[in-house]
Amino acid sequence: MRSKHLLFSLFIVSLLYLIAIGNAGCGQIGMPTGGPKDSIPPRLVNASPALNSVNVKDNKIMLTFNEYIDLKEAQTNVLISPLPKKQPSIDFKLKTVTVKLKDTLLPNTTYSINFGSAIVDNNEGNPYKDFTYVFSTGNQIDSFKLTGKVILAETGKYDSTLLAILYRKTDDSAVQKIRPDYIARLSGDGSFTFVNLPAGSFNVYALKDGDGGKFYNSKKEMFAFADAPVSIAANNEPVILYASALEKESTNTKTLKPAFAKRLTYTLVSGFQGQDLLTPFVLSFNNPLKIFEPAKLILRDSNYKPVAAASWTIDSTRTKITLAAKWQEAMDYRIIIDTSAIIDSANLHLSKADTIRFTTKQQSDYGNVVLRFSNLDLAKHPVLQLVKNEIIEESYPLTATEWSSKFVTPGEYEIRILYDDNNNGKWDPGNYSKKLQPEKAITLKDKLAIKANWDNERDIKL
């Protein structure tokens, strides 16, 4: 019996030793990881009617996949062409997706159902991207296609949330009254492709469909149109559309009216670090002004001499006044304000005469920029726009293929070229009722980084 106990004790000691060695060599004992993560999307194994079937009469379509699936946001992901009048029923169970078309099928028509990213596997959510089921009620599958691109006219950039749409009816008012016949999504670079189209003539548009109506019914919607109908043939040229909104979208944010302050005060521009040589001096007040007498605000230079050419203005809110002057570099200025010069609507005025002291910047605070353009069409009145955070900071009409300035504020800018067709100094949107295309702009891919007291040169090929 003692020998059995001894053998058992030796076994336990040996086992503990082996475990200790295993822990030292492998770190930590844990559960198996289960292998690599599944990244394979579902695969179609059966369709009824079969994919690319002809002479189809049944409105019900069943698609079976090789694994359990889920259906994500089918009503927004799935596009059916031609566009049905009634909303179809799209459902799934286990491995099968079922589509029931509630419209009467059109004769001799090729239908396509693009599922976008709706079909995913049930475990990892891997999408079966842009799977398209096609069938025909006639004896052949239409195979024509139309490609193109939608560009935001004001910036030259893209917005993939727009839709490209086609109308069989070439009546100009159709896009404002009824839903289109065909819809295609845009990719990230603004491109679109219509597939399985019949031969014929179509009007081509693009629309940011904010209300889901699928037709152009608001001047605030981003919209684009081709100048003439497109005849679908074997080798169509890509269609380029330029989108714009006739009216800007409102922010729908209510600004609370500030409480009337019991003491009249002013502030300089946020982050003021010296007066810019090319812009006016700005003062903001906490209350609207009832009386503003510019003659009682005197601008003097460092030698206390009045600057005669300076001129004051007040904005529409009567809370901001600006002083325009031909500023001298690195000059100390003083603005002397009389107590009776500024009085708000409650008859409050500054408690005492005040003096504001500031210094202007100098050339070394700016960047020296030289841009040389090739393929620049001067007949289209090009305008150079320097853009930061989607805000146009600087704008310069271009009258030659080389532009330079020694006074560009340091920072990183997008370079945008606006073709100002009507030469009014600003971008103008399109107008569909007048068949007027928007003015077009190009935003260059590479940004321009401006350093102070630095020569910044670039050759730009448009």
Buried (B, 14 or more C-beta within 10 A) or exposed (E): EEEEEEEEEEEEEEEEEEEEEEEEEEEEEEEEEEEEEEEEBBEBEEBBBEEEBBEBEEBEBBBBBEBBBBBBEBEEBBBBBBBBEEEBEBEBEEBBBBBEBEBEBEEEBBBBBBBBBBBBBBEEEBBBEEBBBBBBBBEEBBEBBBBBBBBBBBBBBBBBEBBBBBBBBEEBEBBEEBBBBBBBBBEEEBBBBBBBBBEBEBBBBBBBBEEEEBBBBBBEBBBBBBEEBBEBEEEBEEBEBBBBBBEEEEEEEEEEEEEEEEEBEBEBBEEEEEBBBEEBBBBBBBBBBBBBEBEBBBBBBEEEEEBEEBEBEBEEEBBBBBBEBEBBEBBEBBBBBBEEBBBBEEEBBBEEEBEBEBBBBBEEBBBBBBBBBEEBEEEBBBBBBBBBEEEBBBBBEBEEBEBEBEBBBBBEBBBBBBBBBEEEEEBBBBEBEEEEBBBBBBBBEEBBEBEBEEEBEEEBEE
